[in-house]
Amino acid sequence: MGLWISLLSALISSFLSLVFLSVASAVILGRRRRRKAVGFFHPYTNDGGGGERVLWCSVKAIQEDYPDLDCAIFTGDDASPQSLAGRALDRFGVRLLRPPQVVHLYRRKWVEEHTYPRFTMIGQSLGSVYLSWEALCKFTPQVYFDTSGYAFTYPLARIFGCKVICYTHYPTISSDMVSRVLQFNSMYNNDALIANSVLLSQCKVVYYTLFSWLYGLVGSCAHLAMVNSSWTKSHIEKLWRISQHTKRVYPPCDTSSLQMLPLERSVENPVFISVAQFRPEKAHTLQLEAFALVIERLKQDSSSPRPKLQFVGSCRNKQDEARLQKLKDRSRELNIDNYVEFHRDVMYKDLVRLLGGAVAGLHSMIDEHFGIVVVEYMAAGVIPIANNSAGPKMDIVVEEDGRRTGFLASDKEEYAEAISKVFKMSEPERLAIATAARERASRFSEGKFFDEFKAAVRSILTLKTSPKTSS
């Protein structure tokens, strides 16, 4: 018996030694082969959201000021340098100076939400480390730039000798999430089974507390953390405790082309628009039900025109496609399918056209870190009706020189009331709000993003190369 135990111990020791040597060899090789490049860790380059716009604007900013630095994209998509450059232009109007390098990742399933039905946050976080291991073994850049919020990859990037920069759209964990568990609120990230159980809710609070500590530990490994809003900045500073290396850089919003749209809109059949990926946290069903409430109330007045609701968004995966189908089914159940349209994966020029015909835009995500789409509504002269929390409340839908710039709402009734107000308001009143909203949106332009972004990264990138100087 003792002999077998000794043999087993020897085998385990040999296996662990082999694993350690393999890891150490990969790290040493990676450090020796570090490229003069910035590697953007962005596994999903087809999500079509504000995060992807940040990615392409960041690439363009670095190409402009640091032409000697290559830009590489770590992605799990089947994409080529030319297709990504074309997508940046067609989808977001961002013209790159040259196509980026592409490093294909084949282990993206380890950061997929459906891979972890339970303990999703820690599962995806640890999965991201495995995915970044694949990335860094294939291509080790001097600067590792995370634009997707995978903070658990930062220690590994530092082990590979990279400088770590991140643009954080929202904290993976926040005190607001803990509060909702303590209040037994059922949401997309708090299952009803847990919300209805005191014991399970207490266990989840312990889980969240431990995760918060780990998240703070790995996040503190960033050399520079850029955040997109006042709300995100306050949470990241509290969790990561690197205030001196945390900079608020509002995300790039396409306010230039959208501000050229005329403010006058058709009021015969007013269009309300909702632009967002078909993700659970975007709460599209709430918008649909609020709109149905408005339609129901309008039935009392047969002479009144009927508004139209347009959903515009993209699907990342089959789960998003299923959510889109459920929305279509729900519109039929509510008997409003004649007043609702769905536009999936539209090109940028088509999005601009749709925004140019809308009188108001809906946004209903709770604790939206910033809310690029809300700014785009405002720039296009579309009156925003946004969730009364986080970024929209703190940074965006605020008065401009004492003038109203939009509406904030929290539940179905409040959204329905705001929709009705916009629907019934006079044209001069609507134009006054749209004008103030457009002026407010100018504070979040792409030009300001480029200026603030370049100033923030200068301290890190000048250590790697000399910035381009104007003659």
N, C-alpha and C positions, 0 to 999 in steps of 0.2 A: 504493500500500500504506500509506504513511504517513498519507494522508488518511483511509483507513478506520479505522486505529488511533486517530486523533484523534477521529473521530466516535463510535467505540465508547466511548472514554474519556469523552467528553462525555455520552453517554447514560447510562453507569454512574454518573457523578457526579451527573447530574440525578436519576436514580432514587433514589440514596442520599440526596440532599438532600431529595427529596420524602418519603421514608420518615421521615427525621429530623424534618422539619417536622410531619408527621402525628402522629408519636409525641409530639413536644413539645406540639403543640396539644391532644392528648387529655389529657396529664398536667396541663397548665395549666388546662384546662376542669374536669378532675376535682378539682383542688385548690381551685378557686374554688367548686365546687358541693358541697363536702363536707357530708354530712348529720350532724346531731347524733344519731348512731346508732352502734351496735356491729354490725359486719358479721361474721357467723360463716361462715367458709369451710369448708363441710362438703358436698362434692359428692354424697355418698351419704347421704341421710336415711332410707334404708330398710334399712340393714344389720343392724339389730336387735341389735347387739353393745354392749359396754361403752362404746365410743366415742360411740354415739348417746345413751346415758344421760347421759354427761358433758355432751354438747351441751345437752340439755333442762334439766338441773339448772343449767348455767351461765346459760342464758337466764332461768330462773326467778329465780336469785340476783340478776342484774342488774335484772330487772324489780322485784324487791322493794326494793332499795336505791337504784336510780337510775330512778325513774319517768319522768323527763324524757328519758331516753335510749331511743330506739327500738331494737328488735332486729330485724335483717334476716338471713335465711338465704340464703346462696349455694348453690343446689342444682341438680343436673342432673336431678332427678326431676320428674315431672309432678304437682306438689303445690300445694295452695292453703294459705293461712294457717290456715283452719279444719281442713283435713285433717291438717296437721302438729301443731296443738294437740291434735286428737283422738288422733293416733298417740302423742304423748307421754304422754297419760293412759292410753290403752288398753294400750299395750305396756309402759310403764315405771311407770305410776302417778304420773307427774309432772303436776300440774295447773298450767299456765301462767296468769299473771294476765290475759294477753290474747294473742290469736294473733299470731305474729311476721309481719313483712313477708317476702315471698318474692321473691328475685331469681333468675329461671330462667337456667340456663347450658345452652348447646347445643353446646359443644365438649368435653364430658366424655370423649369417646373418646380424647383425647390423654393421659389419665391412666390409661387402661385397661391392665391387665397384658398382655393378648393383643396389643395394638398393637405391643409391643416384644418379640419372641421372644428377642432377644439384647440385651445392654446395657440390661436392663430398668430398673435403678435410675436411670441417667442419663436414659433416655428418658422415664420417668414424671416425673422431677424437672423436666426442661425443658418437658415437656407441661403440668405444673402452672402454670408461669409464663404460658404462653399462655392457660390457662383462667382464671387470676387476672386477666390483662389484660382478658378479656371481662367478668369480674365487676366490676372497679374502674372500667371505662369506663361500665358501666351504672349503678353505684351506688357512690359513694365515701363511706365512713363516716369518722368521726373516729377510730374505733378498729377496727382489723382484727384479728379473733380467729380464729386457725387452730386447729381442733379435730381435724384429720385428719392432721397430720404432714407438711404440704407446706412444708418450710423454705425451698425455693428461691423461694417467693413473697414472702418477707419484704423483700428489697431493693426489689422493685417496689412493695410497699405503702408503704414509706417514701418512695419517690420521689413517690408520690401524696399524701404529707403525712400519712399515717396513723400513729397509735401502733400498735405491733405487740405483741400478746399471743398466746401460744400455750399450749395444753395438749398436751404431748407424751407419748404413750403408750409410745413406744419409739423409739430412734434408728434412722434409716434404715440406717445402717452402724454396726458396732461391732467392737471388737477380737476378740470371740468369733467373728464371721463370718470374719475374716481367719485366725484360728487353725484353723477347720475346713477352710478351703481348703488351708492348709499341711499339714494332717494327711490330705489327700486323702479327706475324708468326703463322700459323695454324699448330698445332701438336696434338699428342694424348691427351694432357692435356690442349689444347686451341682450342675449337671448331671453325670451319671455320665461323660459324655465328657470333661469337664474334670477331674473327680476322678481319672480313670484316666490322666491325662497330666501328667507333670512340667512340661513346657514350658507347656502351657495353664494349669496351676495357677499357675505363676510369673507369667504374663501377667495372670491375674486378680488376683493380689496387687498388681501394679503399678496395675491399674485401680481396685481398692479403695482403695489408698493415695491416688491422685489424687482419687478421689471423697470420701474422708474430709476432705481438705484443703478442697475446695469446700464440703462440707457444714458444716464448721466456720466457714467464711467467711460463708455466708449465714445460718447459725443465730445468729451473733453480732449480727445486725441486730435481733433481738427486744429490745424494751424490758423484757419480762417473760416468763420461761419457767417455766411450771408443769409439773412432772413427776409421774408417778403412783407412783413406787416408789424405794427406795434404789438398786436396780440401774440404773434409767433415769437417776437423778440422777448417779450416778458416771460414767456414759458421756457424758452431755450436758455435764457440767462439764469433762470432759477434752477433748471435741471443740469445744465452742462457746466455752469460756474466758470465760464471763460468770457466774461463781459468785455474784457479789453480786446478780445479777438472776434467779437460779434458785431456785425454791421447790418443795419436795416437798409436794404436796397429794394425799393418798390419794383415789382416785376414789370417787364415791358408790355405795354398795352398799345395796340395799334390805333392811336388817336389821330394820326395825321390823315390817313385816307378816309377814315370814318367821319372825321369832322367836316369833310367836304360834302357830305350828303345834305340835301336840303332838309330843313326842319319841318316844312309843311308835309302833312300826311293825309291820306284819304280817310275820311270819317264816315263814309257810307257803310262800310263793314270793317270797323277797326280791328287791327291785327295785334294780338299779344304774342310775344315770342319767348321761348325758353331755350337757351343755348347751354348745353352741358352734356358731358359724357353720360351714358346710361349706366351709372353706377348707383349702388343702393343709397349711399349717403347724400346723393343729390335730391332725393325726396320728390321725384317727379309725380308720384301718386297724389301727394298733397296738392300740388298745383292743379292736377286734373280734377280732383274733387272740389277744390275751391272754384274752379272755372264752371263746373257743373252746377254749383250753387248759384252762380251769377246767371247762367242760362235759365235755370228754373225760375228765378225771380223775374226775369224778363218776359216770361210767358204771359204774365199778367198784362203786358202792353204789346199787343199784336202789331202796332205800327212802328215800334222801335226796331232799329237795325240790329242784327245779331253779330257779335264779335266772333273772331276766329282765333284759335290757339295753335301756334306752330311749334312743335318740338324739333329742335335741331341738335344733333349730337352724333357721337361715334361709339362703336362697340369694340372693346379690347379683346373680348373672348366670347365663348359660348354662353357664359353666365350673363354677360351684358346683353347678348342677343335675346336670351330668354326673358330678361327684364323688359326689353323693348316690346316683345310680343305680349307680355302681360299688360303693358300700358295700352296697347291697341285693344286688347280684349276688354280691359276696364272701361275704355271710352265707349265701347259698344254697350256694356252693361249699364252705363250711366245715360245712355241714349243721347250722347253728344258727338258721336263719331262723324256726323255731318259738319261739325264745327271745328274739328281737330285734324291737323295734318302732321305727318312725321317725315322728317328729312334726315337721312342717315349719311354720314361720311361725305358731306358736301365740300366742294372746293371753296377756297377762300373768297374768290370773286362772287360765288353764289351766296355765301354767308353775308357778304356786304350788301348784296341785293336784297336779301331777306330782311336784314336789319333796317335798310332804307325804307321798308314798307310798314314797319311796326310802330305802334304808338307807345307801347310799354313792354318791358322785359321782366320775366319772372326768375327769381332765384330763391331757393328754399333750403339750402344746406345749412344745418346748424353748425356753428363754430367754424364757418369757412374761414380759413387762415387769412386769405386776402379777398379774392373775388375778382379776377381779371375780367370775367365776362360782365360784371356789373359796371366796370369802367368802360368797357366797350359799348354797352348799352348807352351810357351817358354821352360818350363821344359821338355816337351815331344819332343823338337826339331822341333816343328811346328812354322814356321815363322808367327808372328802375323800381321794382317792387321786390325788395330783398329781405332776407332773414335778419331779424333784429338781434344780431350777435356778432362777436368777433370783428373780422376785417371790415365788412360792409358798415357795421355800426360805428366802429372806432376811427376808420380812416377814409371811407369813401362816401357813403350817403349821409353827409353832414352839410350843414348850411354853407353856402358860398356867398359871403358878404351879406349875411342875414336873409338870404333867399332859399326857399325849399329846392332841393335837388332830386327828391324822390320820396319813396315810402318804405317803411320798415314794418314787417309783420312777423307773427310767431306761430299762428295756427290757421286752420282752414277758414274760420270766420273772418279773421283779420285780413287774410289774403283776398277773400271774396269782397270785403269792404273796400280794399285798396283798388282792386280791379274795377269795381263799380264806380269809384270816384273818378278814375282816369276815363272810363267809358262815358261818364255823364258830364265831365267838365267842358267848359267852353273852349273854343280854339285859342283865344288870347291867353287864357289861363294855362292851357297845355304848353303853348309856345314859351311862356315865361319860365315854366319849370324846366322845359327841355333846354332852353338857353343857359340857365344857371347850371344845369347838370353838365352840359358840354364844357362850360368854363372850368368846372371842378375837375373834369376828366383830364384837362390839359396838364394837371399836376403829375400825371402818371404816364407820360409819353415814353416811347422807345428811346428818344434822344436823352431823356433824363436817366433812363436805365443805363444806357451806355456810359454816360459821364460818371455815375455813381459806381457802376460795376468796375470800370477801369481804375478808378481811384482806390477801390477796395482791394483789388488783386495786385496792385502795383508792388506792394511790399513783399509779396511772395514771388511773383514772376520776375522781378528785376534781379532776384538772386540767381535765376536760371539763364537769363538773356537780357540784352539791353532793349528797352522799348523803342519803338520807331519814333523818331523825332521829325517834326515838320520842318521843312527848310524855309 
